Amino acid sequence: MHQKKNKIILTVGFATFFFGFGAGAILNLYLLAINSPLVLQFRSSLMFVSSILGDGIILPVVNMLIVSSLIKNKKFISRLIVALSLFCGLIITLYFHITQAIQGLVNWTMPKPWEWNFLGGWHALYMFAVTSLISLFYIVLTLNIAKHKRITNEVFLVTLGIVLFLILLRLDYIDVKLI
């Protein structure tokens, strides 16, 4: 059973790395090699520190910690809790993508405001999955605190990782005035 849990945790880490950074980085390098205007005219994943360090290192580790915690606290997970987590993930994803469009923050996923390409769709699905998982973690954490009156150890590392990711994201957009 312990080996199965470890396999699940490592799979989540690898999937987060691949879908959040690895596939985009490979595509980024390919498009650079063929001189695609998509990467020559717009910022791409290898131009964002939040992509390289955040999606490439921080979020895979955070998601592994989250899944480890969720496995230990699976008694708090129900269909309603999963649905609530998916709703929260959707709201967070919509907020970031709508803000991107309103602010006109074009890049290789949205070359024109309100016009996302395949990469934009890929990023939205990835972001939805990650923010839903993070939401599930915090909802389960809240239920755990309510029942046992204690905070799990993972909460500090998960929260630190998310804060570091958000700092990197903010630094990538340092010149943007937030609404």
C-alpha positions in Angstrom: 0.0 0.0 0.0 2.8 2.4 0.9 4.5 1.8 -2.5 1.2 2.5 -4.3 0.8 5.8 -2.4 4.4 6.8 -3.4 3.7 5.9 -7.0 0.6 8.1 -7.0 2.5 11.0 -5.4 5.4 10.8 -7.9 3.0 10.5 -10.8 1.3 13.7 -9.7 4.6 15.5 -9.4 5.7 14.3 -12.9 2.3 15.1 -14.4 2.4 18.6 -12.9 6.0 19.1 -14.2 5.2 17.8 -17.7 1.8 19.5 -18.3 2.8 22.7 -16.5 6.3 23.2 -17.8 7.9 20.3 -19.7 5.6 20.1 -22.8 5.6 23.9 -23.1 9.4 24.2 -22.8 9.9 21.5 -25.5 7.4 23.3 -27.8 9.1 26.6 -27.0 12.5 25.3 -28.0 11.0 23.8 -31.2 9.3 27.0 -32.1 12.5 28.9 -31.5 14.4 26.5 -33.7 12.0 27.1 -36.6 11.9 30.9 -36.0 8.2 30.8 -35.3 6.7 34.3 -34.9 4.8 33.0 -31.9 7.9 32.9 -29.8 9.8 35.7 -31.7 7.0 38.3 -31.2 5.5 37.2 -27.9 6.7 36.1 -24.4 6.8 32.4 -24.2 7.1 29.9 -21.3 10.9 30.1 -21.2 10.7 33.8 -20.6 8.7 33.6 -17.4 10.5 32.8 -14.1 7.1 31.7 -12.8 7.0 29.1 -15.5 10.5 27.8 -15.1 10.8 27.8 -11.3 7.1 27.8 -10.5 5.6 25.3 -12.9 8.8 23.4 -13.3 9.8 23.0 -9.6 7.6 24.6 -7.0 4.2 23.4 -8.2 5.2 19.8 -8.8 6.6 19.7 -5.2 3.5 21.5 -3.8 1.2 19.1 -5.6 3.1 16.1 -4.3 2.7 17.4 -0.8 -1.0 18.1 -1.4 -1.6 14.6 -2.7 0.3 13.1 0.2 -1.9 15.0 2.6 -5.1 14.2 0.8 -4.3 10.5 0.9 -3.9 10.7 4.6 -7.1 12.7 5.0 -9.3 11.0 2.3 -12.1 10.5 4.8 -12.9 14.2 4.4 -13.3 13.9 0.6 -16.8 13.5 -0.8 -18.5 14.3 -4.1 -19.7 17.6 -2.7 -16.2 18.6 -1.5 -14.8 17.6 -5.0 -17.5 19.7 -6.7 -16.8 22.7 -4.5 -13.1 22.3 -5.2 -13.8 22.2 -9.0 -16.0 25.3 -8.7 -13.2 27.1 -6.8 -10.6 26.0 -9.4 -12.9 27.3 -12.2 -13.4 30.7 -10.5 -9.7 31.1 -9.9 -8.8 30.1 -13.5 -11.5 32.4 -14.9 -10.3 35.3 -12.8 -6.7 35.0 -14.0 -7.6 34.5 -17.7 -10.2 37.3 -17.7 -7.7 39.6 -15.9 -5.1 38.7 -18.5 -7.5 39.7 -21.3 -8.8 42.9 -19.7 -5.2 44.0 -19.0 -4.2 43.0 -22.6 -1.3 40.8 -21.3 -0.6 39.2 -24.6 1.9 36.3 -24.8 2.2 33.1 -26.8 -1.0 31.7 -25.3 -3.1 34.8 -26.0 -1.6 36.7 -28.9 -4.5 39.2 -28.9 -6.7 40.1 -26.0 -9.6 37.7 -25.6 -8.2 35.3 -28.3 -6.5 32.3 -26.7 -4.9 29.7 -29.0 -4.3 26.0 -28.3 -1.6 26.9 -25.8 -4.0 29.1 -24.0 -6.5 26.3 -23.8 -3.8 23.9 -22.6 -2.7 26.5 -19.9 -6.3 27.0 -18.8 -6.9 23.3 -18.4 -3.6 22.9 -16.5 -4.4 25.9 -14.3 -7.9 24.6 -13.6 -6.5 21.2 -12.5 -3.9 22.7 -10.3 -6.2 25.3 -8.7 -8.9 22.7 -8.1 -6.3 20.4 -6.4 -5.1 23.3 -4.2 -8.7 24.2 -3.4 -9.4 20.6 -2.4 -6.4 20.7 -0.1 -7.5 23.8 1.7 -11.1 22.6 2.0 -10.0 19.3 3.4 -7.6 21.2 5.7 -10.4 23.3 7.0 -12.5 20.3 7.7 -9.6 18.6 9.4 -9.0 21.6 11.6 -12.7 21.8 12.5 -12.8 18.1 13.5 -9.4 17.6 15.1 -8.5 21.2 16.1 -5.0 20.9 14.6 -3.2 21.9 11.5 -1.4 19.4 9.4 2.3 19.8 8.8 2.0 20.0 5.0 0.0 23.3 5.3 3.1 25.3 6.0 5.1 24.0 3.1 2.2 24.0 0.7 1.3 27.6 1.6 5.0 28.7 1.3 5.2 27.1 -2.1 2.0 28.8 -3.3 3.2 32.2 -1.9 6.6 31.7 -3.7 4.9 30.9 -6.9 2.7 34.0 -6.7 5.7 36.2 -5.9 7.4 34.8 -9.0 4.3 35.4 -11.0 4.0 39.0 -9.7 7.7 39.6 -10.6 7.1 38.4 -14.1 4.4 41.1 -14.4 6.1 43.7 -12.3 5.1 46.5 -14.7 1.4 45.6 -14.7 -0.9 47.6 -12.6 -3.3 45.2 -10.9 -7.0 45.8 -10.9 
